[in-house]
Amino acid sequence: MALGDETPNAHDPPVSPADSVHRVFISYASHDTPTAQEVCSALEAAGLPCWMAPRDVKAGALYADAIVRAISNARAFVLVLSESSINSSHVGKEIERASSKKCPVIALRMDNAPLTPALEYFLSESQWVEAQAGNHNAAYTRLIDAIREPAKPPAGFVSSGPSAKSRAAGTQRRRNWILVAAALAAVAVVTLSISRLWLSNHRTAQPPVVEPSAAPAAPIIAEKSIAVLPFVDMSEKHDQEYFSDGLSEELIDHLAHNADLKVIARTSSFAFKGKNEDMRSIATKLGVANLLEGSVRKAGGQLRITAQLIRASDGVHLWSETYDRKPNDIFKLQDEISTTVAKALNVALNAMPAVAGQPRTPGNSDIAAYNQVLKGNFFFMRGEKGDTAKAIESYRRALSLQPQYALAWAALARAYAWQGNSWLGEFGDITPAEASVKGRDAAQRALAIDPKCAAAYYARGNIARLIDGDWMAAQSDYQRTVELDPQGELGHQAQSNILLLKGALSGQYGEVIDGLRSNQKRDPLDTNAVSDLAGFELMAGNLVQSVADFRRALELDSAFATAQANYGYALLMMGKNAEALAATQKETDDASRLSVLAAIYWAMGRRTDSDATLDELKRGFANRNAYLVAATYAYRGEADTAFAWLDQAYQHAKGSLEDLRSDPMFQNLHGDPRFAALLHKAKLME
């Protein structure tokens, strides 16, 4: 049936004359915007008018209504199919809408990412155009032919339509997915530490058959891509690790300030620290064509730094150099190495901003103060017990040597923001209130010295978000960080935090998921980010993808704090209580282990054991994680006690309630008027 002949749904938004034009609707994830715009230009050049957001959303119109109208009146629905769109919740909703309206769907496939069962179901009758080989013009020609003659697929067109038997199987998978999603409303999920504890199951989506004889296309790796591996401390006393790490971090930040060069973030590059792994293997895991490695040797007052740029495909050294310098020359040397690498990769390195958050030279080039900042950064990033206090001590030493060192003040503020996260059960050396006062003072001192210090804005944003629960102030400071450091590490982290806050305040996670998944291209081995992504996928209802991401987090680091608890809770939700218990008992993080064990015992009917475990949780973490105690009581259906603990969490650190609105652990409280009142009090309702 032609779309124009379909009887309008009474619940659809009214259709204006402008909306009634039968355009081609283009669906895409935000990461694929350049490709979508290219598709639109190609179709419109061929006389096929297109509709795509946000271009065609009229000023003042409701975004969702405009999309619904456009799909309802489209002559065809073109999907830019990629890993990003597969994992985009808003794209999934658009596909489901097009399917319900029987709008012809044509998928322009950009890569070989596997479909989720839900997408496999909705796209089972659609047509496909392959564009992943890189010949986009030929693909666009086939796409145009398919739109003009939908009943007659052109040559080179690939159909994804499975057999009747496999279609029935896909329908059953879709039905199962809906049942699991419905059941989710009745179960609880524990939020733990910085890495959330989420529900998962263990089904994996299978990719559709595109060309039976063709092997999956290898991922395309840009020639202008690089990872800076941690420089090795070759000093006789092996006491310069802080310096070699700092040099590596600065080189990453230097190179990242060029939009034409893909630079892997610190977390992923440092995943190979101390490991003797083959260069090709490292490059493949990081998705880069080039690697920069080196060593640092310090003897007396002399530094010897060796750096070499390696082409991963064949191990060829594109460039290598040994530098003998005085410590005071380190800043010029960083610039020299970065510029040389950029030239070797045929990119023009942008001027390095002096506000991006890297510990550049203090006002009088006090190298001793700089060394103390590097030591502080080393302890802060290592993150072992007591390391935050050690970092603060180093930053204070730097400031005693150079009081006008803006970035030392900013680093101190960042450490206080983290130390004040006592509700996470991480440190708790000082109270959140004390951390907020000290951290804000340090950030303000940094900004008084340098009003464009991105690191100070970022630290102040963390204090507002993690401790004070002042979401609007946090967003403002994060946005200022992005403006000052758009390509650097701080800018990327601030942008991610902006998205996370938007999700927490709105309860909508499509944009959050798209942003986090896009960030993985520059930081593919960040276990914490993968774990967070899995949790947000879950809250968005993308269960299969959530499972895949939880698995990937465990594969990246099985010793990652809360990883075993995450896995145990997933098994619990699958009804595998004995296996869940065995997995959770391996967890080394006390708070997460106790929380999940209390839930497992409750589910197993072992109330005495659940009570005892909950009592142990309160003894160890009542003053540091009242939110987690409240969540456990909420899971057990003890509303009055849960609200009492939530009030304590709010009084202790308002920022601890960030996930309250969407945390399924509190599902039992949603019908209680006290819950809505608390959301308003915590300013978690937009």
N, C-alpha and C positions, 0 to 999 in steps of 0.2 A: 504494500500500500504506500502510495506517495505521501510524504510527510505533510504536504499541504492539505491532503484530504482527511487527515486525522481530526477527530473531534477534540476540541480543546478541553483540557481538564479544568474543572470548576475552581480548583485551588491554584491554578497557574496565575502568575502576575498578568495584569492586562497588557495587551499587545498594542503598541503604538504603530502608526503607519511606517515610521522609520525602521522599527524592529521587524516589520513583516517582510522585508527584503530577504529572499532566500540566499543567504551568504554561506560560505564555507566556514564552519566553526573550527578554529585551531586551538587544540588543547595541548598544554605543555607545562612542564615544571619550570620554576623560576631560573634554575641553573641552565636550562636549554633556551633561554630567551634569544640569544643570537641566531640559533638555528631556526626557531619559530619565526623570527622576523624575516629570515632569508626565504623560508617556505612561503610566507605571506606575499613577499615581493614577487616570487616566481609565479604564484597562482594569479595574482592580480595583473601581472604583465601579460598573462595568457587570457585575460578577460574574465577571470573568476573572482568576483569580489569576496573578500574575507571578513570575518569578525574575529577579533582577538582582544583579550583584556591585557592591560588596562586601556589600550588605545581607543577602543570603541565604547567604553563605559562613559555615558554622558555625565557631565558635571551635575552633582546633586542626586544622581540616581543611586539606588541601593545596589551594591556590587553583586550580591547574590541574585537579586531579581533580574538584573541585566543579563547575567549568564544564563539563567533559566529561560528567559525569553529568546535569547539568541540560539540556544540549542533547540528549543521547541520549533523554531522556524528556519533551521539550517537545511540546506539541500544536501550537505554532506558534513561529516565530522572527521577531521584529520587529527590523528593523535601522533605527536612527536614522541615515539616510544623509546625510552632509554631507562637506565638504572634509576635516574632521578625521578622520572615520571611514574615508574612502577611503584616507587616508594612515596609518592606524593598523595596525601589524603584528598586534596581538592581535585586532582586529576581523576582519582578513582570515582569521586562523586559525579564528575562531569561525564565519565564513561557510562556510569550506571544510568544517568539521566538520558543520555543519547540512546542507550539500549531500550529503555522503557518507552521512548518515543519512536522507536523503530527507524531512527535516523541512520543512514548508511555510514558505517565506521571504516575508515581506512587508516591503518597503522603504518607510519613511516619509521621503520626500525633502524635505530642508530647504533645499537650494540647488542650483545648476546646475553644481557642480564636476564635471569629466569623470572618468569611471571609468577605472581602469587596465584593461589587457586581461584580467588575471586576474579582477578583479571583474566585468568585462563577461561573462566566461565563466560564472562561478558564478551571476550574477544574471540570466542570459538567460531563464530560465523563471519568474522570480519575478514577483510582482505589486507594483504601486507605488501609493502614495498621495502626492499632492502636497500639501505643507504650506508651501511657500516663499512663498505669497502672504500669509501671516500669519494666515489664518483657521484656527487650529489646532483649534478645537472641531469644525468641520465635518470636518476631516481625521480627527480621532479617531473621529467617528461612522462614517466609511467604514472606518476601520481595524478597529473593533469588528465591523462587519458582515462584513468579510473573514475575520476569525478564526473567527467563528461558522459561516460558510458558505464555506469555502475553495474549493469547487468552483464557486461562483457569484459572481463579482466583482460588487460592488454598483455602483450608478450613481455616476459620477464617478471610478471606479477606472481607473487607467492601467496597461496592461500593457506591459512592456518586451520581451516575447518577440519576437525577430527572426525573419526568414524562415529556412527551412531552409538556404538558401545562406549567409546571414550567420552562422547558428549554426556552420556548418562552418568559416567563416573565423575565428570566435572561437575554436573549438577548436584550429585550427592556430596562432593567436597564442599560446594557452596552452601548446601543445606547444613552440613556439619559446622561450617564456619559461623553461620548465623546462630546456631544453637550455642556454640561456645561463647559468642559475643553476648547473647542474652544471659547466659549463666554468669558472665563476668559481673553483671550488676549486683549479684547476690554474694560475691566473694570479696575478700579483703586482700590488700597488698601492703606489705610493710615498707615504709620509707626509711632508709638507713643511711647514716653517715653522709658523705658527699655523694657517693654512688648509691642510687636508689635501689631498693629491693623490689623487683617486679615479678608479676605472674608470667609464666611462659609454658608452652608445650613443645613438642619435639617433632612436628611435621615440617617437611621441607618441600617447597614448591618445585615442580619440575618444569623446565623450559619447554615451550611449544616446539614442535618439529617444524623447522623452517626449510631446510634443504637436507634431506636424509644423507646425502653423500658428502656434505660439506662439514669439515671440522670446525669447531668454534673458533671465531676470529680472535687472534691474540690482541690484548689491549694495546692501543696506540700510545706510545710513550713519546712525549715531545722532546725534540733534540735540545731545546732550551729549558732543561730541567736539571735540578741538582739537589743533592743532599750533602750537608756538611757533617761528617762524622766527628765524634768527640776526639779532639787532639789528645795524644798520649803523653803523659808525664814521664819523661825520660831522665829526669834529674836524679842525681846520685842518691839523694835522700828520699826520693819519691814524695816530696812534700809540696809539690806545685800542682796538685790535681785541681785545686780551686782555680788556679790561674789558667791551666789548659782548658778546663771546662768553660771558663769565662771567655777565653779567646774564641772558642768554637761558637758560643752563643752570640757573641758580637758579630762574627762573620755571617751567621745565619740572618741576623737582623739587618746587617748591611746589604746583603744580597736580596733580601725580601723586598726592599724598597724599589723594586722595578717590576711593573705590571707585566712585562714581556718574559719574565723569567719565573718558572715554577720552582719554588724553594720549599723543601720539606721542613715542617716545624720541628722544634727542639725535641718534643716528646718522642716522636718517631725516630729521629736521627739518633738520639741517645739510647734507644732501645738496644743498639748494638754495642754499647760501651762494654769493654772488657771481653768481647766475644771474638773469636777468631773465625769469622764466617767469610765465605767466598764473596768477592766483590760483586760478581754477577748476581748471586743470590740476594745480596742486600739491595742492589739496585732494582731487581724485580719486585721484591717485597714493598719497596718504597715507591715504585712506579716512576723512576727517574732514569735519565740517560747518562748522567755524570755524577761522580762522587769526588768530594774534596776531603782529603785526609792529611794528617800531619802530626808533628810531635813538638814538644817543648822541653828544652833542657836549660836549667838555670845553674850557673856556677859563679859564685861570688857576685859581682855586679854586672854580669854579662848574661844575655839571653841568646840562645840559639834556637831558632824556630824554623822547622822544615815544613813545607806545604807542597802538595802535589795534586794535580787535577787529573782524574782518571776517566777515560771513556769506558763505561761498564761493558759494552757489547763485546769488546775484544781485549780489554785490559790495557790499552795503549795509554801511556802517560802524555796527555796533551800539554802539560806544563808542570815543571817542578822547580823549586828554588829553596835555597837555604839562606836564612838571614841571621846575621850576628848583630845584635842591637843592645843598646843600653835600655833598662826598664822604662826610662822616660820617653823613649821613642815608640812605645807600644801603640799609641793612638795613630800615629802616622803609618805604622806598619799594618794595622788593621785596614786602613784605607787603601794602602798599596796592594795588599793581597786581594781584597775585594775587587778593585779596579782591574787587576790583571786577570782574575777569573772571569769577570764580565766580558773583557775583551776577547778572551779565548773562546767564549761561548757566543761571541758576536752579538752582544747586547750592550747598550749604553747604560751604565750604572747611573741612576739618579743621584743627585746630591743627597747625602745623608742628613736628615733633619737632626737638629740638636735637641729635639724634644720628644723623641720616640720612646724614651723609657730606658734606653741602654745606659749603663753607668759610664758616661763619657768623662773626660778629664774635669776635675774640679777647677774652681776659678784660678788657682795659682799653680795648676799642674802638679798638685801634691800626689805623687805616685803612691805614697804610703796610704793615703786616704782611699785611693782607688783600689789598692790591694785589699783593704778592709771591706770595701763594698763587695768585691769579688768573693771574699771568704763568706760574707753574710749570704750572698746569693747561693753559694755552694751548699751551705747548711739548709737554707730555706727550701731549695729544690730537692735535697736529699730526703727531707721529711721524716727522719727517724725520731724516736722519742727524745725530747729535749732539744731537737735541732732548731726549733723556732726561737727558743730562748737564746741559743748560741748565735743565731742570725742577728737578733736584736742587739746583742752585745757587740758584735762586729760592726754593725751600722753606727752604734753610738761611739765606738772608737774612731770610726771614719769622721764623724762630726766633731769629735774633740780635736782632731787634726785640722779639719776644714769646716768650720761652722756654716759657711755659705755654699755648701755642697747640696744643691737642690735635689739631685737624684738619690743622695743618701737619705735625706728626709723622706722622700717618696717611698723608698724601699722600707724604711722604718714603719711608715704608715701601713704599707702592705702587710708587713709581718704582724702588726697589731690587729689588723682586720682578721687575719687568720687565727691568731692566738685567741681572739675573743669568741671564736666559734666553739665555745665550750659545750653548747647544746649538741654538737655533733659527737661529743665523746672523744675528741681528738687530743685536746691539750688541757684547757681549763686552768692554766697557770694564773690567770687573772680573770676577773669577772667580765662579762660582756660590756657592762656599763663603763668599767674602767678602760677596757680596750677601745671603746668608742671615743671616749674623751681624749685618750693619748693618741689614737690614730688620727683623729680629726685635727688635733693640734699639729702633728707632724706633717700632715698633708697641707695645711694652711701655711706652715713655714716654708714648705717647698714652693708653693705657688707665690708666696711673697717674694721669693728670690727669683723665680722664673714662672711668670703667669701662663706660659705655654708648655708647662711640664706635663706631658700626657700621663706619665706614670703616677703623678699625684692625683690627677682626676680619676684614674682607674682605681687607685687605692681608696679614695674617698667614696667612690661608687660602691666598692665592696663593703665598706663599713655601713653605708646606708642600706644596702640590700641584706647582707648576712647578719647584721647585728640589730640595726635600728628598725628594720622593716619599713623604711621610707622609700617605697618603690618608685615614686615619681622623681625624687632626688637622685636615686641610683640611675635611673634611665637617663637623666640629664647629664650626669657625669660620664656615663658610658658613651653617650653620643658625642660629647666633647672630646673624649679619647679617640674615637673613630675619626673625627675631623682632623685631629692633630697627627694621627699616626695611621692613615688608612691602609697602608700596605704592611705595616709591621706586626709583630706578634701581639702587642698590646691592642692594636686596632682590631685584629681578628677576635681576640678573646672578648673584648668589649662588645663587639657586634653579636657574638654568640650569647652573651649575657642579656643583651637587649631582647633577643628573640625568646630566651628562656623566661624572662619576665612577662613578655607579652602573652606567652602561653599560660603562665600561672594566673594572670589577671583575667584572661578571656575564657580559659578552658578550651581554647582551640589550638591545635598543635600542628596543623599542616605546614605553616611557615617555619615553625621551629624545626620540624623534621627535615624539611628541604634544606634549611641552613646548616644543620648539623651534618647532614649527609654530604653536602657540598664541601664542608670544611675537611671531611675525611680525605679528600684528594691531596691536601697538603699535610695532613697529620693522620695517616692511615693506621698507625699502631698505637694510638692513644686509647688505652683500655677504658679509662674513665669516660671518655666521650662516647665510645661504643656502648657502654653500659647505660649511660644516660639516654642515648638514642633508642635503645631497646625499650626503655621505660616509657618514653614519649610515644613510640610506635604502639605500645600496648594501650595507652590512654586514648590514642586516636582510633583504636579498634583494628589496627593492622597487625593482627595476632601472628600470622605466619611470619611476617617480616620481623616482628619483635622476637620471635623464637630464634630466627637465623642470627640476629644480632647478639642475643644472649650467648648463643653458642660461640660466636666469633670472639666475644669478650673472654670467655673461658679459654679458648684456644690461644689468644694472645698472651694471657697471663693467668694460669690456674691458681697462682698464689696471691692474686689481686684481692685486697681486702673486700670482704662481703661476697666474693665470687662463689664460694661454696654455699653460702647462705642463699644467694640468688638461686642457685641450682636446686638446693633443697626445697625452697619455697615453690619452685616450678613443679617439682615432683609431687609436692603436697597438693597442688591444685589439680594434678592429674589423677589424684586418688592413690598415688603410690607412697603411702605413708611410711612404710618401713624403709624404703629407699631414700625418702626425704630425710628421715631421721639420721640414717647413716651418713648422708652427704653433709648435713648441717653440723653434725658433731665434729667434722674436720675443719670447720671455720675457725680461723685464728682471731678474728675481730670479735671481741667479747660481746659488744652491744648487739651486733647483728645475729650472732649465734644464739644468744639468750632470747631475743625477740622471736626468731623463727621457731626455736624449740618450744616456746610457750604456745605458739599457734599450732604447731604439729601435735603437741600433747593434747591441746584442746580438741582438735579434730579427731584424735584417736580415742577420745572419751576419757583420757587420763587427767582428770581435773586436778587431782592432788599434785601431780608432776607439773602441770601448767601453772598452778598457784606458786609452787616452790621456785620455778624458773622465773616467774614474773617478780617474785620477791627479791630474787638475786639481781635481776635487772634494776630494780628500784634501789637496792643497796649500792650498786656500783655506779648508776648513772642518773639517779633522780635529780641531782643538782646540775647535771650537764646535758641531759636529754629528756626533759619532761615530755616533749612532743612524742617521742618514741614510746614512752610509757602510756601516754594517752591513746596512741594508736592501738596498742595491744589491748587495752580495756575496751576500746570501741569495737575491735574485732570480736571480742568475747560478749558483746552486747550489753556491757555495763555502762550505760550512757552517763549517769550522774557522776561516776568516778572519772570517766573519760573527760567530761567537761571540766572537772576540777583540775585535772592535770593539764588540760589545754590552757586554762587560765594561768597556771603556773608557768607554762612555756611562754605565754605571751608576756607576762611580767618579767621573765628572765631575759628573753631575747626575742623581740617581735619578729625578727627575720626568720626564726625557726618555723614560722607558720606559712612559709612561702608556698608549699605544695598542698595546703589544707583543702583548697577548693576542689581539686581534682584527685586527691589521693583516695583510691578506692578503699583503703583501710577504714575510712570514716563513713562508708556507705550507710551503715546502720543509723547514723546520726542525721542524715540529710533531711528527714521529715520532722526533725525536732526544731522548733522555732529558735532555740538557743544557737543552733548551728548557723543559720542565716544572720543572726545578730552578731555572732563572732566574726563572720566574714566581713560584715560592714565595719565592725570595730577595727579589724586588722587592715581595712582598706583593700580587700581582695575582691571587691565587686566593682567592675568598671561602671 
